[in-house]
Amino acid sequence: MRYETERTRRRGHADTATDTLARGLGLFSIALGIAEIAAPRKLARSLGMRGSEKLIAAYGVREIATGIGILASKDPAPWIWGRVAGDALDLATLATGLEGRNRKKENIGIAMAAVAGVTALDVYCAQTLSRESRRRLPPMQDYSGRSGFPRGVEQARGAASDFEAPRGFRTPDPLRPYTQPEPPRHPQPSM
């Protein structure tokens, strides 16, 4: 029998490539959000959209919140759909940069192509997760009768009472403060 973890149980499907894609999109959202918050002026300048710095930073906050939602939720499908809506908003905002005498229209086109590519991944992931999350969850294995002690709790009591931690497990000499006395050395039993 296969052991079911919280990760496989929480979305109503086995750990699939779609689950991995959802996690990747969540991490991507957080990374993109950090970039948008850290360098909104540079992004706005590279797109020829000066004056949009606050909007770019706000989009960064949205990306981080969505990424955290994807990674932390039991069902990331609604959060992935939120990414799709955010992508549509990003595309609409980028499209405003194509108007007028923007000298960076080529950069806008590259950014729109990148957003469209990620949007396709978001739509695929959201649709797949939405289909899979409608399935009933498989029953969980019942491990409530297990204690973690193969020989029983009574046999485990006192089993380590004569154990002494090896010298290497204690504070190493270079890290020990000068004021701390040397630990007593126990003579090794002779054989």
Secondary structure, DSSP 4 states (H G I P E B T S, - for coil): -PPPPHHHHTTTS-S-HHHHHHHHHHHHHHHHHHHHHH-HHHHHHHHT-TT-HHHHHHHHHHHHHHHHHHHH-S--HHHHHHHHHHHHHHHHHHHHTTSTT-TTHHHHHHHHHHHHHHHHHHHHHHHHHHHHTTSPPPPPP--TT--S-TT-HHHHTTTTTT----GGGS--GGGS-TTSPPPPPPPPPP-
